[in-house]
């Protein structure tokens, strides 16, 4: 542990700070899960926290972009977003259909009062951060 290089764009923290308090806690929880998963995954050497489409995002050299956001038009939920042209959400739905609520082929959506299945979500995060290495596996290495 401690070998992960974390690069954070200052705007990432500004966007997190701009969320309402209750949302900020949820976003920080997801951020912590992503960072923890990256730290635990030997193949991930560097993680970049940045903004994509104005949303907090995570990028690795080995993976697909992972975004997270909360939107005022759906104030009781927040989500993690995945590249819609990848096999990520399709695979997550196949493996964890009863654990998560999915939005099309692009997101896992969480309700504010929902208990998040951490182990399963970390498996999804890991597959995303390693996508280019695992996309040839039928279940993306999960």
C-alpha positions in Angstrom: 0.0 0.0 0.0 1.0 3.6 -0.4 2.4 3.1 -3.9 -0.5 4.7 -5.8 0.2 8.0 -7.4 -2.9 10.2 -7.0 -3.1 13.3 -9.1 -6.0 15.6 -8.2 -7.1 18.5 -10.4 -8.0 21.4 -8.0 -11.3 21.9 -9.8 -12.3 18.3 -8.7 -12.3 19.5 -5.1 -14.1 22.7 -6.0 -17.0 20.8 -7.6 -17.1 18.4 -4.5 -17.3 21.5 -2.2 -20.1 23.0 -4.2 -22.5 20.1 -3.5 -25.1 20.5 -0.7 -23.8 19.0 2.6 -25.8 15.8 2.4 -24.7 15.2 -1.2 -21.0 16.1 -0.5 -20.9 13.2 2.0 -22.3 10.7 -0.5 -19.8 11.9 -3.2 -16.9 11.7 -0.7 -18.0 8.1 0.1 -17.9 7.2 -3.6 -14.5 9.0 -4.0 -13.1 7.1 -1.0 -14.3 3.8 -2.5 -12.6 4.6 -5.8 -9.4 5.6 -4.2 -9.4 2.6 -1.9 -10.1 0.2 -4.8 -7.3 1.8 -6.9 -4.9 1.5 -3.9 -5.8 -2.2 -3.5 -5.3 -3.0 -7.2 -1.7 -3.8 -8.0 -2.1 -3.1 -11.7 -3.1 0.5 -11.0 -0.1 2.7 -10.5 -1.6 6.1 -11.1 -5.1 7.6 -10.6 -6.2 11.0 -11.8 -9.1 12.8 -10.2 -10.3 15.3 -12.8 -13.5 16.7 -14.3 -15.2 15.3 -17.4 -18.3 17.1 -18.6 -18.0 19.1 -15.4 -18.4 16.0 -13.2 -15.9 14.5 -10.8 -14.2 11.8 -12.7 -11.5 9.2 -12.3 -9.0 8.2 -15.0 -6.3 5.5 -15.2 -4.1 4.4 -18.1 -5.5 0.9 -17.8 -9.2 1.7 -17.6 -12.3 3.5 -18.7 -13.4 6.9 -17.3 -15.5 6.6 -14.2 -17.7 9.7 -13.3 -20.0 10.5 -10.4 -22.6 13.2 -9.9 -25.8 14.4 -8.3 -28.3 16.4 -10.2 -30.8 18.9 -8.9 -33.6 17.5 -11.1 -33.3 14.2 -9.2 -32.5 15.4 -5.7 -32.9 12.1 -3.9 -30.4 10.2 -5.9 -26.8 10.2 -7.1 -24.9 8.0 -9.6 -21.7 6.6 -10.9 -21.5 6.9 -14.7 -19.6 4.6 -17.1 -18.7 4.8 -20.8 -22.0 3.8 -22.5 -20.2 2.1 -25.4 -18.3 -0.2 -23.1 -19.6 -3.6 -21.8 -19.3 -2.3 -18.2 -22.9 -1.7 -17.2 -24.2 -4.7 -19.2 -21.8 -6.9 -17.3 -22.6 -5.3 -13.9 -26.3 -5.8 -14.6 -25.7 -9.5 -15.4 -23.7 -10.0 -12.2 -25.5 -7.7 -9.8 -29.0 -7.1 -11.1 -30.6 -7.5 -7.7 -27.9 -5.3 -5.9 -28.1 -2.1 -8.0 -30.5 0.1 -9.9 -29.2 0.8 -13.4 -29.9 3.6 -15.8 -29.6 2.3 -19.4 -26.1 1.2 -20.2 -24.4 4.2 -18.5 -25.0 4.4 -14.8 -25.5 2.8 -11.4 -28.0 5.0 -9.5 -28.2 5.2 -5.7 -31.0 6.5 -3.5 -30.0 8.6 -0.5 -31.5 6.1 1.9 -30.0 3.1 0.2 -27.4 0.9 1.8 -24.7 0.5 -0.8 -23.3 -3.1 -1.3 -19.7 -2.1 -1.0 -18.0 -5.3 -2.1 -20.0 -5.5 -5.3 -19.5 -1.8 -6.0 -15.8 -2.1 -5.5 -15.8 -5.0 -8.0 -17.5 -2.7 -10.5 -15.0 0.1 -9.8 -12.1 -2.2 -10.2 -13.4 -3.5 -13.5 -13.8 0.0 -14.8 -10.3 1.2 -13.7 -8.9 -1.9 -15.4 -11.2 -2.1 -18.4 -8.6 -2.1 -21.1 -6.9 -5.1 -19.4 -10.1 -7.1 -18.6 -12.5 -6.3 -21.5 -11.7 -9.6 -23.2 -12.9 -11.6 -20.1 -16.5 -12.6 -20.3 -17.2 -11.0 -16.8 -14.5 -8.4 -16.9 -12.4 -10.2 -14.3 -15.2 -10.0 -11.7 
